[in-house]
Amino acid sequence: MATAFNYDTFVTRNEGYVSPATQARIRETSLLIAGNGLGSSTAICAARMGFRKFVLIDGDTVDAHNLNRQFFDFDDIGTPKAEALKKHILRINPEAEVEAIVANLDKANAAELVGKVDIIFDTIDFLDLEAILSLHTAAKGLQRPIFTALSIGQGAGVLYFPADASGSLTEIIAHDVAQATTEGDASYSNVFGKIMARIGAHLDPQVVEQVRRALTIMEDGRPCPASQLAVGSFTVAALAVSMMTDLLAGLPVPQSPHIVVHSFRNHVTKLIDISKDVPA
């Protein structure tokens, strides 16, 4: 006989770590998960933490090579990621409110999507610079907090922009975009390469080498085959959801231009200012 879902029972084991007031805020806070590949780990972690209102958007479908790190099953192959992720969230909490949008986020729909939710989580494919900047511009304009995440080898990084942030991702990388435009290549691969050149000294050399390899391939217009691990995906989820929970608890959360980076290979957590060059 099936057991009826009960939210209070579901979150019982959060007690002692999450206050009743914070849990109530988690229950009513809506999340936009922009990019449901890497974003799938955070969505699943958030659902288990007790978040129950989701807007999911992704135009891609599940492929076999996604299964090493994204929160999908073999049976999901060929299914739109947004629809597959909705299914998995509802398997955790059948009473969750989940809107799955099978489309790419772009400048035409960014503001409408941001306006639907309280918090944005961004893992849009870094091939699409215009979509990323449109999302961050909408979040700043509508004063919504936004978290941006990267899988970084055996670790991850999360960058947080508060709702009332004085700066934005657009402003942080404005110099990189301008320089890339002057060079005749304003693709995100070129811009991202410039950012990585600044912070690479802080990262595992293996990560730097894999990023360099991926960016070199992308320069030829080929799809990015960037290597990513399940450890990185799990770390993204742990960092992002813990930071979101602290935000809702009224605790201090490291914010842009500092990115929180954790490496299990080096067993360290760092705050890296992505707006500054590394001293020579």
N, C-alpha and C positions, 0 to 999 in steps of 0.2 A: 504494500500500500504506500503510495507516494506521500511524503511529508510536506505539509504546506510551508512555504517560505515565510520566515519571520526575520525581519531586519535586525531586531535587537539581539536575537539569538546568533545571527550571522556574524555580528561584530563583537560578540562577548569577549573573545580572546584579545581584542584591541585594548580592553580596559587596563588601566595602569600605565599605558603608554600614550593613549589618546584620551583626552578628557571628554566627558559627556558633551560639553559645549562645542568642542572642536569636532566631535563626531557628528553632531547635529549640523554643523556648517558643511562638513564633507557630504553629508546626505543630500543637502539641497544645492550644492555647488555644481554647475554644469561645465563640462569640459569640451572643447573642440580639439580633436586629435587630427591634425593636418599632416597627412602622410601616415598610412596604416601598415607600412612595412616595419621599420624600426619602431614606429609609434605603437605597434601592437603590444610590445612588452609593457609599455607604460600604461596603456589602456587596461590590460589584464591586471597589472599590479594595483591600479587605481580602483578597479572594480572589486578586488579582494579587500582593499582598504575600506570600502564602503561607499565610494562614489557611485552614483547610480544614474546620472544624467549625462549622456554623451551625444555629441555630433561627430560623426566620422566622415572624412572625405579622402578619397583616393581613387584615381582612375585606372589603377593597375590591377592585374589578376595574380593570384598565387601561382608561383612556379616552383619546380622541384628544388632549385638552388636556394630558395628562400627558407627552406625548412631547417637549415642548420642553425638559424638564429632568430627567426621570426615566429610568433606564437600562432602557428597554423599547423594543421595535420595533413597527412598524405591525401586524405579524402577531399581536402580543400583545393587541391591543384586544379587550376582552370576557373575557379570561382573568383569574382571580384573581391579584392582584399577587404573593402568596406563591409560587404555583406558577410564574408567569412568571420571577420572580427566581431560583428554584431552578434552572430550566432554564438561565438565563444563567450562573450560577455553575458548573454542571456542564459547560458548554461550555468554560470556562476550565480547570477541573480536574475531569476525569471521575471522579476518585477521592475528591472531597470528600464529606463526610458532611453532608447537608442535610435537615433536617426542616422541611417547609412546612405551616403551620397556617393554614387559611382561616377565620379568626375574628377578632373584636376582642378585644384584651387588656382585661381588666376585673378587678375586685377578687376575682372568684371563681377566676380562673386565674393571677393575677400571681405568687403565691408559687411555684406549681408550675413555671412557666416559668423564673423566676429561679433556682430550685434546680437546673436542668439545666445551667447554663452558668457560665463563669468571668468574663465581662465582658458588660455590657449596653450596648446603644446605643439611645437613645430618640429617635425622631422621631414620636411619636404625635401625631395631629392635635390642635391646641390647642383644638379645640371640646370635647374630652373631658377635662375637668379631673379627674374621678373616676379615670379610667384612668391618667392620668399620675401622680397622687398615690399610687395603689395600687402602681404599678410602683416608684416611688422608696421607698415604705415597705417593700416586700418586699426591695428591694436593700439597704437599711440594716439590716433585721432579719436577713438572711442573710449580711450582710457581703460583698456583691459590688460591685466598682467599677462605676459607671454614668456614661456620657457622654450628655449631652443637647445636641442641636444645633438651630440655626435657620439657615435661608437668609435672608440679609439683603441684598437687592438684588444688587449686584455684589460680593458677599462673603458671609461667614458668621460664626457664633459658635458656640463649643463650650464647654460647662460640664462640669467633671469633679468627680465626688464619689468620693473614695477609699473602699475597702472599710471602712476604720476611721474614716470621717469623723465628726467630732463633731457636725456639722450636717447638714441634709438640705434638699432643695428644699421640703418641707412646712414646715420651720421658717423658711426664708428668706422664703417668701411668706405666712407665717401672718398677719401684720398686714394684708396685702392681702386675703386671704380673709375675715378678720374684718370688715374695712371693707366689702367687697363684700356680705357677708351682712347687715350692718346696713342697707345700701342696698337690700336685697331682691333683689340680683342677684349670686349667687355663681358665675356662669358663668365659664369660663376667659377668655372674651373680655373681661370686665370686669376680672378679675384681671390678665390679660396687659397690658391697657391701662394699669393702674397701674404695672406694672413698666416698660413702655415710656416712660411719663411721666417716670420717674426717670432712665433712661439715654439718653433721646432726644437730649439735648444732646451726647452722644458720637458720634451716628450721622449719616450723610448725611441732609440735609433731605429728599431724595427718598424715602428709606426711611421716614422718619417720616410723610410725607404718605401713602404707600401703605398703611402700617399703620393710620393713622387712618381712611382710606377703608374698608378692609376691616372694621374694628371697628364703624364706623357702620352698614354694611350688616348685619352680624351682630346688631346690637341689634334689628333687625326680625325676627329669627328666620330669615333667609334663609341659604342655604349661603354659606360664605366664598369669594369669588372672588379671594383674595389673589394679586397678581402675583408670580411667581417666575421666576428666570432660570437657564439652564444654568450660568452662571458661579458662581452661588450654590451650586448642587448640587455642582459640582466642588470648590468651596472647602470645603464641609462635609466631603466625603470626604478631601481632603488634610489638613485640620486634624485630623479625628477619628482617622484611621489613623496619622498621625505621632505624635499624643499617645498612642495605644494602644501603638505600637511603643516609644516612649520609656518608657512604664510597664513593659513587659516587659523592657526593657534595664536597668531599675533607675535610670533618669535622672529628674531632677526634672520634674514636670508641674504646670503652674499648676492650682490647684484652687479649688473653690467657697469663698466666694461670688464669686470672680473668674471672669469669662467671657472667653475669648480671642476677640477679634473682629478679623477681617481684612477690609479694604475695598480692592478693586482700583480703585475710582473715586478714592479718596483716597490710595492706595498707602501705607497704614499698617496696622500691627498694634497693637492696644491690649489692655490688661488692664483690664476694667471691673468694679467691685464692684457687683453688682446688689442688694446689701442696703442700700445707702446712697443717700440723696437727693443730687442734684447741688446744690452750693451756689448760692444765688441770686446 
